[in-house]
Amino acid sequence: MLSSNGQYQGAIDCDIHPRVPTPRMLARYMDDHWRDTVEVRGIETWDSISYPPNAPLTSRPDWRAAGADAEPARLAEATLDRFGFAHAVCNSLFAVQFFRDHNLAAAFARALNDWLAAEWLDRDSRLKGSVVLPMQSVERSVEEIERRAADHRFVQVLMLAMGEHPLGRSMYWPIFAAAERHGFTVGIHAGSSYHHALTGSGWPTYYLEDYAAQSSGFQAQLASLICEGVFVKFPKLKVVLIESGVTWLPPSLWRLSKFWRGVRLEVPWLDRSPEEFARDHIRLTFQPFDAPPSAAHIGRIMDQLKSDEMLLFATDFPHWQFDDDEVLPACLSPALARKILIDNPLAAYPRLGRPA
Amino acid sequence: MMLDAPLAPELETDADQRLKREAQSRLKIIDGDVHPAARSIDDIKAFLPQRWREHLEIYGSRRKLGMSYEPYPKSAPRACRRDAWPDDGGNPGSDLDLIRSQYLDAYGIEYGILGPLGLSGHSELNQEFSAALTAAANDWQKELFAKPEPRLKAAIVVPTENTPAAVAEIERCADDPVYAQVFMLTRTTEPLGNRRYWPIYAAAERHGLPVGLHVFGSGGHAYTGTGWPSYYVEESAGHATSCQTAVTSLVIEGTFERFPRLKVVMIEGGFGWLPALSWRLDKLFERMRSEVPHLKKKPSEYIRQHIWVTTQPMEEPQDRKHLFDVMEWIGWDRLLFASDYPHWDFDDPFRAFPAGLSQEHHRQILAANGRTVYRLA
């Protein structure tokens, strides 16, 4: 089935999720030692509470019924063919980040990325990949980036909104250096390793609160990346905040910029305001779009962003963020829609434009 | 939105400004965040029973931080304005004469609502000591500030993590009109809507007292879900996220369904974040309604009805219209002026708001809304 009006023809979907594989499925991509480890130690499940499989948010009802995230052909039918997308970036959500043992993390990250290449990227050339990093070890993460660098189907390196430490810390800079060297975009996806309480005030009770709290995690990462000077050190780096909502960003930047003006002696390497760093280096995927469905509100929010280059088209497939074909609100101007659908993703992902 | 004052700042002489300030003073400002300080630790000790005075002397203050002060050195000594130190010694906020001349009289403050930080028992590990210290902080505020200076209203500080003692402390103080609010900090051991805190809200509601939730505190967790930031600038900007956690938890746990007359004032976290949070929660509520069947209304409706926000530290977008956008979305009747006197990021009631704010809205924020929330005559 084709979409009725072709409004998404040629678009680049910057966030889709192949169904999370089981540890045994990944073990097939491991060497003998790690395959044995999965068996001998009984690593049968390794599921995060971030996306309860039957929760309404986790899969749109029609996509759930069709098993649309199970394999590339069904994905293509549900979205790529239907909407006419040129590309879709696959973000694997297997919980590599949960391991306390960095060796296990590195083994699973490598297997996960091999699995994605073999079972998804090999089967549909429109699909692109993110390299999931074992962030428990900076050294192993850099190794994984180097391992994938020659495969240009991988366009991004991927980490979670909440891990061990704020991501701007200089301990992580070798990862950013490797990403910048190879033209990888840095993707930060909603989710937590849950190695800390989800909030600075402990663990919320409900799943709804957990998902809502992701934007707080992103606010912390945004402040960390900017204040630590990551973008001073790596001026070509682009960071995409994925599945994080949009409307929290302007007020968060107003506040950060105000405090920077007040206490900038603490971070003297920042040669301009946090708002300016954000507009140059930070991008956000469009879904889950969190403004009220009124043209007046959306117009004000677009004005507050003060940039038409920050938003990247994304369905967040198969998560249930919108119904029918309403990925973008109808009130966006055709020029802005075109930037969100195609131009901004191409600019944010330099590896997309290179031959595989 | 109507802007019934010119957008360009007017050029004024000092004399003009003084006249204007005197005129505006008649607005009678109500300030939702004023910080009293002890001249020395002896001020607090005087209100502690002998047993806990000795405990303090021998073991000191022990919080879920591993230190008795704050882990991020401030941008100024005690985070205070450099002109707020009394000439004869003592801390900013400890000298009533200076508070009067520099702040209450200078700005025409009708009421300043106190919010004790520092050694006031919020986050003490020893639960009995926490209760004793909060009681001392409440008596200290009353005797040294609110009784001698009726423009200052005290806050009932409670030992947040010791719910029975917190309720007892509210019961002990609530009938005394010097107290205008129940006062807690936002970084707690559980998110603030958790049922363990509900007896505190029940007591506040019973006595018609608003609950002020002020940023800071130490509940035993890293300050963010991704660990500890490096810098004070991150911590400062990040207070807005602890406010988001508190509001989310209060709403989603059904606190306002259970306590329909409860009023909550978010203090010193700014306010720009509130509309985005409301929209996010509404969207998630639509999806995951089955998880929270105890909620009878959309999250944004509970927020609109039960949450007030103080304005300091005022967000400062480059385009001031953006500030008016969020004020409009929050509701002009839900914004309360706060100065944060004597801290370094003090907001001046006449200069902190951008030009273009209508006089009607300015008046609402400076006084009318506070009068309603704090039930001031």
HADDOCK unambig.tbl for C-alpha pairs under 7 A between the chains (distance, minus, plus):
assign (segid A and resid 56 and name CA) (segid B and resid 287 and name CA) 6.12 0.50 0.50
assign (segid A and resid 56 and name CA) (segid B and resid 288 and name CA) 6.47 0.50 0.50
assign (segid A and resid 57 and name CA) (segid B and resid 287 and name CA) 6.33 0.50 0.50
assign (segid A and resid 162 and name CA) (segid B and resid 225 and name CA) 5.77 0.50 0.50
assign (segid A and resid 162 and name CA) (segid B and resid 226 and name CA) 4.33 0.50 0.50
assign (segid A and resid 163 and name CA) (segid B and resid 226 and name CA) 4.92 0.50 0.50
assign (segid A and resid 164 and name CA) (segid B and resid 226 and name CA) 5.68 0.50 0.50
assign (segid A and resid 164 and name CA) (segid B and resid 227 and name CA) 5.93 0.50 0.50
assign (segid A and resid 165 and name CA) (segid B and resid 226 and name CA) 5.28 0.50 0.50
assign (segid A and resid 165 and name CA) (segid B and resid 227 and name CA) 4.77 0.50 0.50
assign (segid A and resid 165 and name CA) (segid B and resid 228 and name CA) 6.51 0.50 0.50
assign (segid A and resid 166 and name CA) (segid B and resid 226 and name CA) 5.55 0.50 0.50
assign (segid A and resid 166 and name CA) (segid B and resid 227 and name CA) 6.07 0.50 0.50
assign (segid A and resid 166 and name CA) (segid B and resid 228 and name CA) 6.82 0.50 0.50
assign (segid A and resid 166 and name CA) (segid B and resid 229 and name CA) 6.15 0.50 0.50
assign (segid A and resid 196 and name CA) (segid B and resid 222 and name CA) 6.86 0.50 0.50
assign (segid A and resid 196 and name CA) (segid B and resid 225 and name CA) 5.76 0.50 0.50
assign (segid A and resid 196 and name CA) (segid B and resid 226 and name CA) 6.46 0.50 0.50
assign (segid A and resid 196 and name CA) (segid B and resid 227 and name CA) 6.52 0.50 0.50
assign (segid A and resid 197 and name CA) (segid B and resid 221 and name CA) 6.49 0.50 0.50
assign (segid A and resid 197 and name CA) (segid B and resid 225 and name CA) 5.84 0.50 0.50
assign (segid A and resid 198 and name CA) (segid B and resid 225 and name CA) 4.54 0.50 0.50
assign (segid A and resid 199 and name CA) (segid B and resid 224 and name CA) 5.72 0.50 0.50
assign (segid A and resid 199 and name CA) (segid B and resid 225 and name CA) 4.70 0.50 0.50
assign (segid A and resid 199 and name CA) (segid B and resid 245 and name CA) 6.96 0.50 0.50
assign (segid A and resid 200 and name CA) (segid B and resid 187 and name CA) 6.14 0.50 0.50
assign (segid A and resid 200 and name CA) (segid B and resid 221 and name CA) 5.51 0.50 0.50
assign (segid A and resid 200 and name CA) (segid B and resid 222 and name CA) 5.61 0.50 0.50
assign (segid A and resid 200 and name CA) (segid B and resid 223 and name CA) 4.29 0.50 0.50
assign (segid A and resid 200 and name CA) (segid B and resid 224 and name CA) 4.80 0.50 0.50
assign (segid A and resid 200 and name CA) (segid B and resid 225 and name CA) 6.12 0.50 0.50
assign (segid A and resid 200 and name CA) (segid B and resid 242 and name CA) 6.53 0.50 0.50
assign (segid A and resid 201 and name CA) (segid B and resid 187 and name CA) 4.80 0.50 0.50
assign (segid A and resid 201 and name CA) (segid B and resid 188 and name CA) 4.78 0.50 0.50
assign (segid A and resid 201 and name CA) (segid B and resid 189 and name CA) 5.54 0.50 0.50
assign (segid A and resid 201 and name CA) (segid B and resid 190 and name CA) 5.47 0.50 0.50
assign (segid A and resid 201 and name CA) (segid B and resid 191 and name CA) 5.14 0.50 0.50
assign (segid A and resid 201 and name CA) (segid B and resid 219 and name CA) 6.07 0.50 0.50
assign (segid A and resid 201 and name CA) (segid B and resid 221 and name CA) 6.47 0.50 0.50
assign (segid A and resid 202 and name CA) (segid B and resid 189 and name CA) 5.70 0.50 0.50
assign (segid A and resid 202 and name CA) (segid B and resid 190 and name CA) 4.80 0.50 0.50
assign (segid A and resid 202 and name CA) (segid B and resid 191 and name CA) 5.83 0.50 0.50
assign (segid A and resid 202 and name CA) (segid B and resid 221 and name CA) 6.34 0.50 0.50
assign (segid A and resid 203 and name CA) (segid B and resid 190 and name CA) 6.38 0.50 0.50
assign (segid A and resid 203 and name CA) (segid B and resid 191 and name CA) 6.78 0.50 0.50
assign (segid A and resid 204 and name CA) (segid B and resid 191 and name CA) 6.06 0.50 0.50
assign (segid A and resid 204 and name CA) (segid B and resid 249 and name CA) 6.89 0.50 0.50
assign (segid A and resid 208 and name CA) (segid B and resid 284 and name CA) 6.35 0.50 0.50
assign (segid A and resid 208 and name CA) (segid B and resid 288 and name CA) 6.61 0.50 0.50
assign (segid A and resid 209 and name CA) (segid B and resid 248 and name CA) 6.68 0.50 0.50
assign (segid A and resid 212 and name CA) (segid B and resid 280 and name CA) 6.76 0.50 0.50
assign (segid A and resid 212 and name CA) (segid B and resid 281 and name CA) 6.63 0.50 0.50
assign (segid A and resid 213 and name CA) (segid B and resid 245 and name CA) 6.99 0.50 0.50
assign (segid A and resid 216 and name CA) (segid B and resid 241 and name CA) 5.42 0.50 0.50
assign (segid A and resid 217 and name CA) (segid B and resid 224 and name CA) 6.89 0.50 0.50
assign (segid A and resid 217 and name CA) (segid B and resid 225 and name CA) 5.89 0.50 0.50
assign (segid A and resid 217 and name CA) (segid B and resid 226 and name CA) 6.69 0.50 0.50
assign (segid A and resid 220 and name CA) (segid B and resid 224 and name CA) 6.64 0.50 0.50
assign (segid A and resid 220 and name CA) (segid B and resid 238 and name CA) 6.63 0.50 0.50
assign (segid A and resid 223 and name CA) (segid B and resid 234 and name CA) 5.93 0.50 0.50
assign (segid A and resid 224 and name CA) (segid B and resid 229 and name CA) 6.75 0.50 0.50
assign (segid A and resid 224 and name CA) (segid B and resid 234 and name CA) 6.90 0.50 0.50
assign (segid A and resid 247 and name CA) (segid B and resid 276 and name CA) 5.33 0.50 0.50
assign (segid A and resid 248 and name CA) (segid B and resid 273 and name CA) 6.32 0.50 0.50
assign (segid A and resid 248 and name CA) (segid B and resid 276 and name CA) 5.36 0.50 0.50
assign (segid A and resid 251 and name CA) (segid B and resid 272 and name CA) 5.04 0.50 0.50
assign (segid A and resid 251 and name CA) (segid B and resid 273 and name CA) 5.79 0.50 0.50
assign (segid A and resid 252 and name CA) (segid B and resid 273 and name CA) 6.98 0.50 0.50
assign (segid A and resid 254 and name CA) (segid B and resid 315 and name CA) 5.70 0.50 0.50
assign (segid A and resid 254 and name CA) (segid B and resid 316 and name CA) 5.64 0.50 0.50
assign (segid A and resid 254 and name CA) (segid B and resid 317 and name CA) 5.19 0.50 0.50
assign (segid A and resid 255 and name CA) (segid B and resid 237 and name CA) 5.82 0.50 0.50
assign (segid A and resid 255 and name CA) (segid B and resid 315 and name CA) 5.44 0.50 0.50
assign (segid A and resid 256 and name CA) (segid B and resid 237 and name CA) 5.18 0.50 0.50
assign (segid A and resid 258 and name CA) (segid B and resid 316 and name CA) 6.41 0.50 0.50
assign (segid A and resid 259 and name CA) (segid B and resid 233 and name CA) 5.95 0.50 0.50
assign (segid A and resid 259 and name CA) (segid B and resid 236 and name CA) 6.98 0.50 0.50
assign (segid A and resid 259 and name CA) (segid B and resid 237 and name CA) 6.58 0.50 0.50
assign (segid A and resid 260 and name CA) (segid B and resid 233 and name CA) 6.34 0.50 0.50
assign (segid A and resid 263 and name CA) (segid B and resid 75 and name CA) 6.15 0.50 0.50
assign (segid A and resid 263 and name CA) (segid B and resid 233 and name CA) 6.51 0.50 0.50
assign (segid A and resid 290 and name CA) (segid B and resid 279 and name CA) 5.94 0.50 0.50
assign (segid A and resid 290 and name CA) (segid B and resid 280 and name CA) 5.39 0.50 0.50
assign (segid A and resid 290 and name CA) (segid B and resid 283 and name CA) 6.95 0.50 0.50
assign (segid A and resid 291 and name CA) (segid B and resid 279 and name CA) 6.08 0.50 0.50
assign (segid A and resid 292 and name CA) (segid B and resid 279 and name CA) 6.38 0.50 0.50
assign (segid A and resid 304 and name CA) (segid B and resid 322 and name CA) 6.26 0.50 0.50
